[in-house]
Amino acid sequence: MATDYKAELVGVLGQPVSENPTGVMQEAAFAACGLNWRYLTIEVGPAQLAEAIRGVRAFGMRGINLTIPHKVAVIAHLDGVGESAKLIGAVNTVRRDGDKLIGENTDGQGFLRGVRQDAKIDPMGKRVVLLGAGGAARAIATELVLAGVSDLVVVNRSVERGETMVADLRKSTNGPLRFEQWVGTYKVPADADLFVNATSIGLYPNVDAMPDVDLSDVRKDTLVADAVFNPAETRLLKAARDLDLPTLDGLSMLVYQGVIGFEIWTGLKAPEGVMKQALQDALGG
């Protein structure tokens, strides 16, 4: 008979979070490994972030994920950040180290693993166009620069936010980054090897939304990737497939960043196949 009924807690803080299936993936992994752990999906607005982190401490939670809009703001409420998060300037995963909460970033690593493992592409020497300048964009851009891309163009509506991101990442990575303002319809250049949507445009429930971009000039081997994971086939990816372009959906990044997060929290090897299948079942993929 079991003598310890205490469940270890992890979770995600964000707004919105109702569309986030990470809990399905992580709880399937906990069950597969025989762990009495629970993953909580918690709606937290910006004004309540500090209180929420105090709650994480009070509940003795083993870790949390951060999603929109907390990936940068949470840093001020933590005891420290790991090298990945320091380099990127954003946190998507927090681990407990004794009484301290330490921020990490697995987003970019998850995306890069998807490009290499699922899309079968080595980013080294490739030319990249990336939409967005938020936490996910910072993580993806950092890992691509570290992987040796030859050129990375950050495209964003807000000039201040885009230029700040590029300046920060140039300083931390000394990489080949530059900024272009997104005005009207953005025409993806013909020499792009990889085009990435790192914005939340198209995320459930706004499934009919699509970034205002024109893919008509790109080569037939240009990979179109979307960080949006729900739905798995966004309007952007459908448009790319209609043009017979190779694509990479957001489930890839979500699975692999979750695999890394699971291992950070538990110290165990993640059951990657179980996690991927749970997500596919949940989202009908």
N, C-alpha and C positions, 0 to 999 in steps of 0.2 A: 504494500500500500504506500502511496506517495506520502511523504512527510513534509514536503516543501511546496506550498501552494502559491508562492510569490511569483508573479509574472514580471519579467524585465520589460521595460517600456522604451520604445523609440517612436518616431513619428515624423510628420511634416508640418511645418508652419507656413502659411501663405494666404493670399487672397487674390483670386478665388482658389479653392482647393477641391471643390466638388467633382471636378473633371479628372483629378489626379489618381491614377490606378496603382501608384507605387505600393500601397498597402497590400494589395492583392498579391503582387510579386514577392514582397518581403515575407508575408505571412506564409505563403506557400513554401518558401525557403526555410523558414523556421520549423514548419511542420516536418519537412523532409529531413531535417537535421535533428529532430527530436528536441527542439528548444521550446521552453515555455516563455516565449517572447510575444509581445503584442505591438502592432504598428498602428498608431493613432493619426488620423487625418484631421487636422485642426485648423479651422478658419481663424486667422489673426490679422487684423488690420494694422497699418503702420503705427497708429497711436498706441496700440496695445503690445507692441513688440517687446519693449523692455519688461513689462509685466509677464509676458509669456516666457521669456528666458528665465525670469526668477522662478516661474512655475516649473520649468525644466529642472532647475537646480533643486527645488523643494521636493519634487517627486522622485529625485534620484534617477532620472531617465538616463539610459545608456548612450543616447545620441539622438540627433534629429537631422532631418533634411530641411533645407530652406528653398522656397520657390518664390516666384513673383509676389510681392515687390521687395523682398527682404535680403537678397543675397549680398548686397553691399552694406546696408544699414545694420545688419546683425553684428558686424565686426566690432562695433563700439561696445557691444554688450558681452563680449567673450573675454577669456583670460589670455588668449594667444591664438596665433594662426600658424599653420604648417607652411612649409616652403611653397607648395603649389598655390595655396590661397594667397600667400603674400605676393607671389609673382603676378597672379591674375588680378588681385584686388577685389575678389569676391569669394563668398563661401556658399557651398550648397550642402555640405555635410559637416556636422559637429560631432565630435567624439568626446567621451568623458575620460579624463586622465586623473584619477583620484577625485579630488574636489574641484578640479578645473575643467572648463569647457574649452576645447581647442577646435578651431575652424579648419576645415580642409576643403579641397575642391576636386570633385571627381567628374564634373561635367565634361571638361575638355578631354580628359583621358578616355571617358566613355565614348565620346564622339570619334576620337581618333581611332580607337579600337574598332568601331563600326566601319569606318572608311577602309581600314586595312583588312579586317576579317570578313566583313559582309560584302563590301563593294569591291574588294580585291584590288585596291589602289594604294600605291605608295605616294604619299604627299610630297616627298622630296622633289624639289625642282619645279613644282606645279605652281600655276598662277591661280589665285583664289579671289573671288568676290564674295563678301560677307555682308548680309543685311542685318543691321541692328548694332546697338552699342550698350546693351544691358549686361547683366551678370553672365548669362549664357554665352553671349557674343564674346565677352572678354575671355572666358574660359576656352572657347573653341579657337579663337584667334591665337591665344598664347600657345596652345599645344601644337597648332599648325606651324607657327613660326619655329618652335623648338624642333619640329619634325623636318625643317629644312625647306619650306616652300620658298619660291624665288620672289614672289610678289603677293601681297595681301592688301586688297582694297576694302576698306570699311565704308559702307554706304549707309547713311542715316539721315532722317529728316531734320533732327536737331543738330545744328552745326556745333554748338558748345559741347554737347555730350559726345558727339563723334570725335571731335578734335581732342577732347580731354582723354578719351579712351586710347586713341592712337599715340598721343604724347606719353601717357603712362606706360603703355606696352613697349614703345620704343626705348624708354628709359630702363625698363626691367629686363627686356629681352635683346635689345639692340637689333631688332628685326626689321625686315623690309616692308613696313606698314605705311600706308597713306590713306587719306580721307577724301571722299567725294560726297557732296551734299545730294540727298535724294529729293529731287524736285520733279513733280509730275510722274510720268511713267519712266521708270529706269530701264534703259536698254542694256541688257547684259552683253558685255563685249565678246566678240568672236574668239578672242584669244584666251578666254577663261577656261581652265581645266576643271574647276570645281566652283559651283555656285551654292551658297548656303543661306537659307533663311533662318536667322537666329533671333527673330522677333516672335511675338506670340500671335501674330496675325494668322487666323484660321483655326485657332484653338477653340475647342468646344466651350460654350455653346455657339460661338460665332463661326460655324463650320462653312458658311457660304462666303466668308471673307477670304481674300487672296491678296498677297503683296502686289502692288501695282508695278509689275515688271513685264518686260518683253523679252522672250527667249528665242525669238525668230532668227537671230544671227549666230547663235552658238553652234559649235561643231557637234556632230553626232556622238562623239565620245565624251562630251562634257557631262560630269556627274552633277545632278541636281539633288541637294540634300535639304531636308526640312527638320528643324529641331522640334517642331510641333509633333506631339505623340498621340493626340486624341482630337480628331480621328487619325488612324494610321495613314490613310490616303487622303491627304489634304487636297484642296483645289490646285495648289501649286504643283504637287506631285502628279496629279491627274493631267494637268496641262503639259508637264514634261513628258509623261508617258505617251500622250497623244502625238507628241513630236518624235517619238521613238528614242528619247534620251534615257540614259541609265539614271536610276534614282536610289536614294537611301532615305528611309523614313525615320521618324523620331523615335520609334520603338527601339531601334538599334541602340541609340545613345542612352535611352532610358534604362534598358536592360543592363548595359555594360557599366554605367555609372552606379547602378544599383548593386551589381555584383561586387564592385570595388568597395562600396559602402558597407555591404553585409560583412565583408572580410575585415574591414576596419573595426566595426562594432564587435563582432563575435570572435575574431581570431581564427575562424574556421574557413575552409575552402568553400566557396559558394557553389550551390547546385545550379549552375548556369542554365542547363536545359530545363529544369523545373521552373525557374523564374521566367524564362522566355515563353514557355508553354502557358503559364498562368496569365501572362499579359495578353497573349494571343487569344486565349479563351475569353478573357474579360472584355476585350475590345472587338471580338469577332474577326481577328486577323488571320 
